[in-house]
Amino acid sequence: TGHYNQYWNGRESFREGVAQLDKSAKDNFNKILPVYYYGTEQEAQALNPYMDKAIEKASLNIQRHSMFFNRKELVRYIDDSYFLIGVSFFYKQEYNKARRTFEFVINEYKDNEIKYEALLWLAKTQTELEKYNRAQSVLDNLQNELDKNPKAPKKVVMALPLVKADMYIKQKKFAQAKEPLLDAVYMPQKKLILARSMFILGQIYQKEGEYYRASD
């Protein structure tokens, strides 16, 4: 019930909002692209109906279906609901609310795989808040956690170098972004993510005067 009622509807609303943002995305190819495009403030406001619905549905799921006994949550989609609230606040660009939500998930679900995703998105949030030292600390922590667990979610492993690269690019540390971008392109990424990563690498090589590498 917790999955197919509130959570499922909230997740679908979130996905619709992200798809809407992807359609409206307008990159400036005269500048080195960010790895991720989260839109302008105006575009974020246009997503509010989708993200507000996602937050509402996830919150209802927690209120109505949580079964917390002996310090353990027994309903598997409650942690997903908290995470959905966090990413919805992120896309609304309400980054402090997103940060608090991801920190709650990390602390509350230490023995759950969702902590890896929450750490990843916490690093993204700190980057958007321009708290780069904190973002780096979170990424280092996540890397340590992944090193200890060979069965960690593959999507987090594949996204980690991209998040690192994005953090460096936001700081205009383009040379430092090259290594994580190269790590990312040698992973089985989705076609659009791979193409964007390769394009950004080309832009950085061009900026550095390495025209043969940029051409390749």
Buried (B, 14 or more C-beta within 10 A) or exposed (E): EBBEBBBBBBBBBBEBBBEBBEEBEEEEEEEBBBBBBBBEEEBBEBBBEBBBBBBBBBBBBBEEBBEEEEEEBEBEBBBBBBBBBBBBBBBBBBBEBBBEBBBBBBEBBEEBBBBBBBBBBBBBBBBBBEBBEBBBEBBEBBBEBBEEEEEBBEEBBBBBBBBBBBBBBBBEEBEBBBEBBBBBBEBEBEEEBBEBBBBBBBBBBBEEEBEEBBEE
